[in-house]
Amino acid sequence: MDDEIRTERLLMRRFTMDDTPAMHRIMTDPVAMRFWSTLPHESLDQTETWVRSEVEAPPGESDDFVITLDGALIGKLGSWRLPEVGFLLDPAAWGRGYATEAMTAFIERRRALRSTELTADVDPDNQSSLPLLMRCGFTETHREERTWNIGGQWHDSVYLRLDLSESSDG
């Protein structure tokens, strides 16, 4: 598998341990982490452990990338455990189409690799990610209540799926 995905504006590449400080800046931001599966990170060590899990993820089970813009890390997108896709972007980069651009390129990559599907688990209150995924062709399969306990608070899930065996519209 290639270790890079290039789009018109972005370079998506594999994680390195050198990405820890930039990811820590994002992962300590409560706005960025509002719908993440953990509370904002409290220490650099916590982020370093998370980045190490990305670096050491088993090939074939993971297909995750950092997203860079003009050489600066602005987030991550991909599958830490296939086929589930996830993304986290620096709020300073929100609203400019970067997540859609990165997701579209990732979907094309998984289709070229002959993956059969991608899935996503999204908080129903996340009214940015749900429309983005649906614009990219994901459809809702079902919902469940109390699926994530984050910091003592229960959160629900909307489950989505994208059938990659279907031809793309574009």
C-alpha positions, 0 to 999 in steps of 0.5 A: 500500500502507498504511504501517501495520498495527494489531493489538490490541496492536501498531503496525507501520509503515515504517522510518525512519532514526530507528529506527537506535538501537533496531534497533542495541540489538536487532542487537547482542544475541547472543541476538536475533541467534543465528539471524539471517543475520549476526553481531551488529552491531559498530557503529552504522554497520553498523546504520545501513546496514542500516536505510537498506536498509530505508528505501530498499527498492524498493516492490513488492519489499519489504513490511517493518515495524518492530513497536512496542508502546506507541510503543517499537520491539520488532522488525521483521517482513515481507519485505525481498524478497518473498515471503520473510518474516522477523522479529527481536524484542527478547528482552525481548519474547519469549514474549508472543505479539507475533511471532504477532500481528504475523505473523498481521496481516502474512499477512492484509495479503499475502492482501488484496493478493492475494499468492500465497505467503510463504516462510521460511528458518529454521535448524533449531535455531530451535525458537521460529520454526519452531513459530510459522510452522507455527501460522500455516499455513506448511508445510515444503517441504524442508531443505538443509545448509550454506546460510549461512556466518555468521562462519565457521560453516555453518548449515542451512536449513528452507524453509517456504511458505504458500499465500495463495490458500487461505482462512484457517481463522479 
